[in-house]
Structures are given as C-alpha cells and as structure tokens.
C-alpha cells in the first residue's frame, strides 16, 4: 500500500473506530465493519463469521462484483457454519488466533493444513485470488469471530495482492471492531430475552418471528430509502435503530390474557378490543424516552396496526397512561410513522407465511398477492412497492430464521 494511501487509511480507521461505538444493532455494525475493512484495503469482497455454540457461523458478506441489483442482499441470509479447526482458512485463524495472508487461494503451499473450497467460485463464476483473514479478538482475549477480505484492487482497478501493511492496518482495526461486536451481541441478546418473556405468553411471538420481522423491515427500508436518494449515512443510522425497534413491535402482548392470546378461533368483539390494548401497552414501555431508539420503538409498538386508509387502530392516543384506553378513528396515510408503516407490511407477510394455532401457512406467492391487493388500503403504496421489489430476499429471510 503506498505511504500516502496508508496515512489516509489510518486517519479513516480512527474515524470509523470512533463511529462503531455508537452502533447498537449487530447486523448494521457487521456491515459497517466489513465495509470499512474493505475500504482500507480496496478489497472487492469480504465476509464475517461469528463464534456461536463453538462453531463459526456465517453472518455477513459483501461482494461488489456479484451483489448487485434490488435483491443483492439475499446473499446475507445463508445458513452456513464452519468448525473451528485447521481445515479451512477461517477455521484455522479462529483455532490458532493467527492471521493469514494468501497471495492466491488457488495456489496454496502443500505444507499448509487448510484448503480453499472452490465451490462458490465454480457456482458463481467468481475468481478468488488474494485472501486476508484475521481473528476478531476482544481486549480480554476472547475470540468473537473472523474477518476475511478478498481480492484487493489497485488505484487503477487492477488486481493486486494484500500486503503486510494491509494486514497491520486491518489487524489493528479488527481489535477495535471485536469490542464493538461483543457489545452489540449483548444488546441483541437482551432484546431476545425480552422476546422470550413475550413468548411465554404468546406462542406466536417467537425469536424466529421477531428476527424475520426485523430483517424484512430493514430490507424494505433500504429499498424505500435508496429509491428516494436518502444519503447512505442516514440509511445506516436508521437501520441501526429500526431492526431492534421492529423486533419489539408486539412486546405489549405480555399484558394480554392467555385466553385471548392462545385462543385458536376468531376473537369475539370484546376479546378483540382487549387485544388492541397491546399497542398502547407496548408504547408505554418506551414512554420515558432516553434516545431515538425509544422514540422509534414506541412509534412501532403503538402504530403497527394502523392502516393507510385510516381503518386501523388504536388511532391518535391523547395520553398513553389514561385508563380506560379510549380508541378513536385510526391514523391515515403519513400520519402513521414511517417505521410503523414498514413493520406493518413485514409483520403481515410473516404472519401469513407461518403456521399459527388458528391458521395454516400460506405460500410466499399467496402472501405477496395479499400485500399487493392491500396497497393503498392497509399499506403505504411506496412501502408496498419497496417490499414487492424484493420477494426473493423475504423468502431467504424466512428460510434463515425458520
């Protein structure tokens, strides 16, 4: 790496490292970490594996050559694991804690224990050349994962190999990133524990369901925002709070009676009125706002059952803590917060495609048709169009969080 470029990269590294500490969502953070490592080294592609249950789990990927178009993010939702041993490059780095710098993955020395799996290249037509793999280790020495970047290019776009200077830069960055990743993992775990409390009451409110709703919401927002030219920085900031807030959309159900939550048949009018209270109760949990995340979580909890045409609930609530709850005609159009309009689509799609105690699951095609028919009725037309542009991504999310 030329000296001038290295100095620029070190300056960027310090700026990016500071920014990582403000991110709360693990997936948003992984995307930023990988994007930064690739930018420092001008790498075409890369991936991140995290340690889960004693194995390396594939968690994030980027590839400028292959991941293009509205459904490029489908590649993010792949169930893939590796053992922590010396048979693969990532496994070797995780097992030994030593970084690897490979000039050409197709021409490894015979003496090394690890091998390069060409299956992806053969399937996609990609050609992996230079590979750098580094461990993600916290300050306390805890291995949290592995960061891998692939195929650096020169300033003129020509192929080159990673240098020792690249490795030093990325190793330093990886140490800082590992700390941020551990913090974000703890945040996600806390959220999932809150979901487990709801799951004890409502069998449909599972960790898989909220992960799907969170992921689909992020993908809808990305498409919606890019179609409108929203700056990347704003997209990343919104992503960081939207996924976590979306995962808690139904947390207010913890206060609803079991006889209602677990009823197999249709709810009576009185039971439905009682069920509607979960929106207000959920919003109350975030009423003492300390951050933009609290504000968005309250908006989503309160408004994800509002409808674009004004026929939803609970409507504009004057004071959240007044009892009894007084329902008024629903909000309509852009009176409904954008985040709630997005989660509404994601939640309905997931509810339709998953078997519940009161219904069989529908095919993705059937669910998409319902969403299409409800465009401009239940759902924001722009949000609906963004969702309908990424059907394959929604299916991939469903398979990942099955």
Helices and strands as residue ranges (DSSP letters): H 3-20, H 26-41, E 43-52, E 55-63, G 72-76, E 81-83, H 89-96, E 100-102, H 119-124, E 131-137, E 143-152, H 164-201, H 207-227, H 232-247, G 251-255, H 258-261, H 269-284, H 292-303, G 333-335, H 338-353, H 364-373, H 381-388, H 391-400
